[in-house]
Amino acid sequence: MTGPPFLVLPFMIRRFLTVAVLSVCAATAALGQQQEQDDKFSEQVSVSYVMVPFTVLSAKGVPVVDLKAKEVALLVDGQKVRTDLFQQSRNAPVSWTILLDGSGSMGLAGKIESAKAAINALIARRREGDDFALYVFDSQGHANELVPFTENPSAIARALDVVKPWGKTAFFDALAEMPERSELGRNPSRAIILLSDGIDNASRMTRATIEKRMEGVSIPIYAFGLREPGEQRAKRANVPVSEEMANIDVLEELAAASGGRLFVGNRPEELARAMDGIESVLRAQYLIGFPPTGKGGVKYRRISLELAGRGRSVRVRAGYRGTEPPVQTASSSREKSKRNERKKSR
């Protein structure tokens, strides 16, 4: 030590303050860089083809399986679009991407056991051609692949046995990876099954970021909020509920925007019934699609469907991010009618 003690202390304080300031600056720069990347993502990501899976339900909630192409009109931002695809996938195989919450809170109140029961109920309904992939997310926000896509349901069941709840919840980050992962499945009919008890307390992504990132996802997300159904009813009645339950509305919004649904419950029989409903809907899907024109800016565009003279419930994705759609003109409508007439005469 080269100087008196009273000179050393100020030096140490100055050094500490310098390190602290540099740390704050680095953290601020990192946040700014993340926001810049998110903005860049939302500006540049577009699609070369818009595939729109949809399901039509009767007044009793039963899937309608006899629709014809002429009965369906696809609209983007309120304008009818010229489509080049209309297919029905009745009893078709499905690629199931399963994302399981492996955080510590899932070890409470039998939630992890309920989630495993729901997954086992799903794979027990396997039909020929179905394939499954299992991911578990951790507190770092990574979707860890436990089982790649397989047609062997016992591989999923064995992997579930080794899942032990631990750590915090970061489902925003993990869910953002799922649409791309689900493309690894072999079937055109796909679904993402998310099982979580709700609150996100470890993601780098904010609620606003995940909502923007998931805009236009064409694969339906079926979210299972592993809570008591009464908590959801209390929430809708504006009764104060837990923080976990308050965050489940994010799952509900993301599921609805993709054409899927949220189910709230934690009893095996409830979850099995929900799986029955999901399966019946996906086995009776229609696919309609079009290529965007490449004109206009890349932005989020709203999708809706019109059914000719039929008052039914439609489940369809909320929109896509891309350029302008091919708007249907009077001349294109006449040409479509002529093509349909030629098909009938053959």
N, C-alpha and C positions, 0 to 999 in steps of 0.2 A: 504494500500500500504506500503510495508516494505522497500523499497529502494528508492533511488533518481530517478526522472523521466527518466534520460538518460539511466538507466539500464533496465527499463521496456520495452521501445520500441524495443530493439534488441530481447528480449524474445518473444514479440508478433510476430515479423517478423519470428523468428525461428519456432514458433508454426505454423504459416500460411504456411511456406515452407514445414514443415513436413506433414501437412494435404494434401497439393497440391501434393507432391510426392507420398503419399500413394494412393491418388485418381487416379493419372496417372498409377501407378502400377496395381491398381485394374482393371482399364479400359483395360490396355494391357493384363492382365491375362484373362479377359472376352473375348476379341477378340481372343486370342489364343485358349481358350476353345471352342469357336464357330467354329473356323477353324478346330480344332481337331475333333469335332463332325461331321462337314461336310465331312472331309476326311474319318472318320469311316463309315459314312452313305454310301459314294460312294464305299467303299471297300466291305461292308457286304451285302447291299441290293441286293437280287436276286429274281428270279421268279421261281415257280415250274411248271408253264405252260405258254406258250407264245401264246396268242390269237392275231391274226392279222386281224383286220377289214380292208377291202379295197373296193374301188369303181373304176370301169372302165368306162371311158367316151369315147364316139365316137368322131370323128373329129369335130362334131358340138356341142360338150359339153353335149350330152344327155347320161344319164346313160345306160350302157349295161346290160341287164337282162337275157341273155341266155347263160352265160358261163358254161362250164362243168369242172369237176375237172381235167380231163386229159389235159385241155388247159392251166392250171396254174401251174407254178413251183415256189416254194418259195426258195429264196437264202439267206444265211447268210454269210456275208463276202465273197461273190462271189461263195460259194459252195451250191449246191442243197441240200435241207433238206428233210428228210423223215417226212411227215405230217400224222396225224391221224384224221384230221377234215377238212371237206369242206361243208359249208352250205351257202345257200342264204337266206337273210332276206328281201324278197320283200314285201313292204307294211306292214312291221312289226312295232309294237309299239316301241317308243323310250323313254328312260329316259333322260330328259333334266335337267342339272344342270346349273342354271343361277347365275352368279357372277357379281354384279353391283357395279360400283365405286360410293361410296357415299361421296366423298371428296368435299371440298368447291369449287374447280375449275369447278366441274360439274354444279354448279349453274349459270355459265356464258354462254352467247350466246345460251341459249336454249338447252344445251347438256343433262341435266337430262330429259327434256321433250322428246327429241329424243330417249334417251335410253328407257324410259317407253313406247314410241310408238312402238319401236322395239320388246320389250317383249310382249306387247299386240298383236302385229302382229303374234308372234310365238304361243301364247296360243290360238289365234283365229283359228289356223290351227290344233288344237288338233284332233287326231283320237282315236278311241276306244283303250284303253290299255296304251296310253301315260301317263306318270306322270312327274311332275315338282317339282323342289325344288328351292327356292330363297335365295341367300346369298348376303349380302351387306358388303363390307369391309370398315374398318375405318382407321384412321391414326395410330393405334397401330398394324396394319397388321393382325388383326383377321377377319376371315370370319364369320360374325354373321348370324346365321340361322334365317331368318324371317319366312319362310314357309318350313317345312319338306316335303319330297316327298308326293305328293298328286295327285289324278286324277281329282281334282276339280279346274279348271283354275280360277274361280272367287276368290279363296283364294289368288292367286298370284296377281290378279288385285287389291284387297282390300289392300294388304300389300304395293303395290307400292305407294298408296296414302299417306302413312305416311313417306315415305323416304324424308328427307330434307338434302341437301348437306351441309357438314361441315368438317372442318379439312384438313389434308394433305393426300397425296396419298401413299399407301403402297401395291400395287397390287402384287409385287413379293412374299411377305410373304403370302398373302391371296391365291394366285393362287397355291402355293405349297401344300395347304391343299385340293384342289379340287378333284384330282384323287381318294383319299380315300373316300371323301364325296360322290362322284358320284356312288360308289359301293353300296350305300344304295338304289338306284333305283331298280325297279323290273325287268327291261328289259335287255336282252343281248346287244341290240343296244343302245348306250349311246353317249351323246355329252355334252361338256362343252361350255357354251356361256358366253364369257367375254365382258363386255361393259365398256369402259374407254376412257378418253381423252388422255391418254398416259403417261406423266412423272411420274416416281416413285421418290418421295422425302422424304420418311419416312421409307422404309423397312430396316430391319436389314440385310437381304440377299443382296448380290451383284448380279450384272448381271451374272457373271460367276457362282455363286452358284446356282441361279435359273435355269440356263441352264443345269447344271449338275444334279440338283435335278429332273428335268423334263425329263431326258433322258429315253427313252424307255416307255414313257406313252402310253398306248394302247387306250386311249379314245381321239377322235379327239377334239381339241380345236378350236372353231370358235370365233375369236377375232374381235370386232367391235371398230375401232379407230374413235371416234366421233370428227372428224376434217373435214375441207374442203378438198375434193378430190384433188383440185389444189395444196395443200401443199405437198401431197404425190408425185405428178408428179414433182413438183419443186425439191423435195429431190432426186428423181432418176436422175434428170438432173444436180445434184450437185450444185443447187442454194441454198444459205444459207436459212435455215428455222428455225422456233422456236425450243426451247429446247424440248418442248412437242412432236413435230413431230419427232425430231431426235430420241426420245426414242421409238417411235412406231415400229421401226425395230425390237426391242426385241419381241414384240407381233407377228410380222410376222414370225420370226425365230421359236418361240415356237409353233405357230400354224402349220407351215409347217412340223416341226419335228414330230408332233403327227398325221399327216394325215389330218389336218384341213386347214383353210384358214384365212387370214386377209381381212376384208372389211373396207374401209375408206370412211366415209360419215356421214352427220348429218341431212339429209332431210328424213322425214318419208317415202316418196315413194321409195327412194333408199334403206332404211333399210328393207322395206317390200319385195322388189325384192330379196334382199340378203337372207332373211328368206325363201323365196320360193325355192331358189337354194339349201340352206342347207337341207331343208326338202326332196327335190327330191333325193338328193344324199344319205342321211341316209336311206331312205325307199328302196333303191336299193343296199344295202351293201351285201358283201360276208364276210364270216368268214373262215379263214384257221388257223390251229394251230398245235402245237407240244409240247411235254415235253422235256426240256433240259436234257442232260445226267447226269449232276452232276459232269462231269469230266472237268478238266481244271480250270483256275482261273475265278473269277467273274469279268467280264469287260463288257464294252459297245460293242455290236456287231451290225453291219449294216444289215438292212433288205432290200431286193429288190424282185421284182416279174418279172417273164418272162411269156409272153402270147404267145402261139403257133401260129405263123403266123398272128398275128393281131397287126397292128400298132395303138395303142390307148393310151390315157392318163390314168395313174394309180395314184390314191391317196392312199397312204399307210403310216403307221408310219415309222419313219426313222430307228428304231432299238430297242433293248432291252438290259437290263443289267442282265447278268447271266452267267451260265456255257455253255459249248459247246453244239451245237445242234446235233441231230442225222443225220449225213451226209448220203446222199443217195448214196449207192453203186450200182454196176451193178446187184448184186444178189437181192438187195431190190427192184430195178426197175422192175426186171423180176417178182418178187412175187406180186408187185402191179398190174402189167399187168394181171397176172393170176387171181387175185381177181376181177378185173374189168370184165374179160371174164366170170367168174363164175356168177357174178351179172347179166350180159346180158342174160345168158342162162336160168335164173330162170323165 
